[in-house]
Amino acid sequence: MEQSAQEDCLFCERPGQLVEMFEWEVFVTSDGTDRLGPCGISSGQATAMDTLRTTLARMSSNTAVWGRITHRIYDFGTMPDDWSRRVIFRATVDPAGSVRFKRVTS
């Protein structure tokens, strides 16, 4: 009931509801160009990292791939913008086939 009340009241004057999300993206490198591959979003950082790890490991056998995890804050009732978008991890596949995450510092 509470969720539908929030959806019905998009223009109510009250504090916004912030939601933390983690986007995972795979990039395929070919001829020096990065192409966006599979991607998704999760409310949990660990889930996003596991999904990215599984996808990269599956794809790395026949292509050059890398990935990243982006942290983002969404504010209920507003259009998404880039003010809160921040890359927090970059993932690569090492020669042994293991996925390695490196924290990105800003």
Phi and psi in degrees as GROMACS dihedral restraints (atoms count N, CA, C in turn):
[ dihedral_restraints ]
;  ai    aj    ak    al  type     phi  dphi    fc
    3     4     5     6     1   -62.8    20    10
    4     5     6     7     1   -40.7    20    10
    6     7     8     9     1   -62.8    20    10
    7     8     9    10     1   -43.5    20    10
    9    10    11    12     1   -67.7    20    10
   10    11    12    13     1   -30.8    20    10
   12    13    14    15     1   -65.7    20    10
   13    14    15    16     1   -37.5    20    10
   15    16    17    18     1   -65.8    20    10
   16    17    18    19     1   -40.9    20    10
   18    19    20    21     1   -67.8    20    10
   19    20    21    22     1   -33.5    20    10
   21    22    23    24     1   -74.0    20    10
   22    23    24    25     1   -18.4    20    10
   24    25    26    27     1  -116.5    20    10
   25    26    27    28     1    60.0    20    10
   27    28    29    30     1   -67.4    20    10
   28    29    30    31     1   -25.7    20    10
   30    31    32    33     1  -109.9    20    10
   31    32    33    34     1    16.5    20    10
   33    34    35    36     1   -67.8    20    10
   34    35    36    37     1   147.4    20    10
   36    37    38    39     1   -91.3    20    10
   37    38    39    40     1    95.4    20    10
   39    40    41    42     1  -158.4    20    10
   40    41    42    43     1   162.6    20    10
   42    43    44    45     1   -58.5    20    10
   43    44    45    46     1   142.7    20    10
   45    46    47    48     1   -70.5    20    10
   46    47    48    49     1   160.7    20    10
   48    49    50    51     1  -103.8    20    10
   49    50    51    52     1   113.9    20    10
   51    52    53    54     1   -88.5    20    10
   52    53    54    55     1   138.4    20    10
   54    55    56    57     1  -126.4    20    10
   55    56    57    58     1   129.1    20    10
   57    58    59    60     1   -92.8    20    10
   58    59    60    61     1   128.8    20    10
   60    61    62    63     1  -132.9    20    10
   61    62    63    64     1   156.6    20    10
   63    64    65    66     1  -126.2    20    10
   64    65    66    67     1   116.7    20    10
   66    67    68    69     1   -95.0    20    10
   67    68    69    70     1   136.0    20    10
   69    70    71    72     1  -118.1    20    10
   70    71    72    73     1   140.1    20    10
   72    73    74    75     1  -138.4    20    10
   73    74    75    76     1   140.4    20    10
   75    76    77    78     1  -110.7    20    10
   76    77    78    79     1   136.5    20    10
   78    79    80    81     1  -119.8    20    10
   79    80    81    82     1   135.7    20    10
   81    82    83    84     1  -105.5    20    10
   82    83    84    85     1   122.9    20    10
   84    85    86    87     1   -97.4    20    10
   85    86    87    88     1   124.4    20    10
   87    88    89    90     1  -145.7    20    10
   88    89    90    91     1   128.3    20    10
   90    91    92    93     1    54.3    20    10
   91    92    93    94     1    37.8    20    10
   93    94    95    96     1    76.7    20    10
   94    95    96    97     1     6.9    20    10
   96    97    98    99     1  -117.4    20    10
   97    98    99   100     1   135.8    20    10
   99   100   101   102     1   -92.9    20    10
  100   101   102   103     1   126.0    20    10
  102   103   104   105     1  -112.5    20    10
  103   104   105   106     1   136.0    20    10
  105   106   107   108     1   -68.0    20    10
  106   107   108   109     1   129.1    20    10
  108   109   110   111     1  -107.4    20    10
  109   110   111   112     1  -142.3    20    10
  111   112   113   114     1   -60.1    20    10
  112   113   114   115     1   147.7    20    10
  114   115   116   117     1  -154.6    20    10
  115   116   117   118     1   165.8    20    10
  117   118   119   120     1  -170.5    20    10
  118   119   120   121     1  -174.7    20    10
  120   121   122   123     1  -143.3    20    10
  121   122   123   124     1   148.1    20    10
  123   124   125   126     1  -145.9    20    10
  124   125   126   127     1   153.0    20    10
  126   127   128   129     1   -83.6    20    10
  127   128   129   130     1    -8.8    20    10
  129   130   131   132     1  -118.7    20    10
  130   131   132   133     1   135.2    20    10
  132   133   134   135     1   -63.9    20    10
  133   134   135   136     1   -43.7    20    10
  135   136   137   138     1   -62.6    20    10
  136   137   138   139     1   -39.6    20    10
  138   139   140   141     1   -64.6    20    10
  139   140   141   142     1   -43.5    20    10
  141   142   143   144     1   -62.0    20    10
  142   143   144   145     1   -42.9    20    10
  144   145   146   147     1   -65.9    20    10
  145   146   147   148     1   -41.6    20    10
  147   148   149   150     1   -63.6    20    10
  148   149   150   151     1   -42.8    20    10
  150   151   152   153     1   -65.1    20    10
  151   152   153   154     1   -43.6    20    10
  153   154   155   156     1   -63.1    20    10
  154   155   156   157     1   -43.2    20    10
  156   157   158   159     1   -59.4    20    10
  157   158   159   160     1   -46.8    20    10
  159   160   161   162     1   -63.3    20    10
  160   161   162   163     1   -44.2    20    10
  162   163   164   165     1   -66.0    20    10
  163   164   165   166     1   -44.6    20    10
  165   166   167   168     1   -63.2    20    10
  166   167   168   169     1   -43.7    20    10
  168   169   170   171     1   -62.7    20    10
  169   170   171   172     1   -37.6    20    10
  171   172   173   174     1   -69.7    20    10
  172   173   174   175     1   -35.8    20    10
  174   175   176   177     1   -88.4    20    10
  175   176   177   178     1   -20.6    20    10
  177   178   179   180     1   -70.0    20    10
  178   179   180   181     1   -16.9    20    10
  180   181   182   183     1   -67.0    20    10
  181   182   183   184     1   -27.2    20    10
  183   184   185   186     1  -125.1    20    10
  184   185   186   187     1     0.0    20    10
  186   187   188   189     1  -145.5    20    10
  187   188   189   190     1   162.4    20    10
  189   190   191   192     1   -88.1    20    10
  190   191   192   193     1   116.3    20    10
  192   193   194   195     1  -131.3    20    10
  193   194   195   196     1   156.7    20    10
  195   196   197   198     1  -151.6    20    10
  196   197   198   199     1   166.7    20    10
  198   199   200   201     1  -147.0    20    10
  199   200   201   202     1   176.0    20    10
  201   202   203   204     1  -152.1    20    10
  202   203   204   205     1   155.6    20    10
  204   205   206   207     1  -114.7    20    10
  205   206   207   208     1   128.8    20    10
  207   208   209   210     1  -116.9    20    10
  208   209   210   211     1   129.9    20    10
  210   211   212   213     1   -91.6    20    10
  211   212   213   214     1   136.7    20    10
  213   214   215   216     1  -146.0    20    10
  214   215   216   217     1   144.1    20    10
  216   217   218   219     1  -109.9    20    10
  217   218   219   220     1   126.7    20    10
  219   220   221   222     1  -106.4    20    10
  220   221   222   223     1   138.9    20    10
  222   223   224   225     1  -107.7    20    10
  223   224   225   226     1   124.0    20    10
  225   226   227   228     1   -56.6    20    10
  226   227   228   229     1   131.8    20    10
  228   229   230   231     1    84.1    20    10
  229   230   231   232     1     7.4    20    10
  231   232   233   234     1  -125.0    20    10
  232   233   234   235     1   161.3    20    10
  234   235   236   237     1   -75.6    20    10
  235   236   237   238     1   141.8    20    10
  237   238   239   240     1   -62.2    20    10
  238   239   240   241     1   140.8    20    10
  240   241   242   243     1  -134.0    20    10
  241   242   243   244     1   179.8    20    10
  243   244   245   246     1   -95.4    20    10
  244   245   246   247     1     6.7    20    10
  246   247   248   249     1   -62.2    20    10
  247   248   249   250     1   -30.5    20    10
  249   250   251   252     1  -107.5    20    10
  250   251   252   253     1     3.2    20    10
  252   253   254   255     1   -80.4    20    10
  253   254   255   256     1   122.1    20    10
  255   256   257   258     1  -144.7    20    10
  256   257   258   259     1   122.5    20    10
  258   259   260   261     1   -70.4    20    10
  259   260   261   262     1   126.5    20    10
  261   262   263   264     1  -112.9    20    10
  262   263   264   265     1   -24.5    20    10
  264   265   266   267     1  -138.9    20    10
  265   266   267   268     1   146.0    20    10
  267   268   269   270     1  -119.9    20    10
  268   269   270   271     1   136.2    20    10
  270   271   272   273     1  -121.0    20    10
  271   272   273   274     1   137.9    20    10
  273   274   275   276     1  -133.6    20    10
  274   275   276   277     1   162.8    20    10
  276   277   278   279     1  -106.0    20    10
  277   278   279   280     1   123.9    20    10
  279   280   281   282     1   -81.0    20    10
  280   281   282   283     1   170.9    20    10
  282   283   284   285     1   -58.7    20    10
  283   284   285   286     1   -24.8    20    10
  285   286   287   288     1   -82.3    20    10
  286   287   288   289     1    -5.9    20    10
  288   289   290   291     1    94.7    20    10
  289   290   291   292     1     4.6    20    10
  291   292   293   294     1   -87.5    20    10
  292   293   294   295     1   143.1    20    10
  294   295   296   297     1   -88.6    20    10
  295   296   297   298     1   127.9    20    10
  297   298   299   300     1  -115.1    20    10
  298   299   300   301     1   130.8    20    10
  300   301   302   303     1  -103.3    20    10
  301   302   303   304     1   138.6    20    10
  303   304   305   306     1  -127.0    20    10
  304   305   306   307     1   127.6    20    10
  306   307   308   309     1   -68.2    20    10
  307   308   309   310     1   134.7    20    10
  309   310   311   312     1   -94.8    20    10
  310   311   312   313     1   125.1    20    10
  312   313   314   315     1  -102.0    20    10
  313   314   315   316     1   141.9    20    10
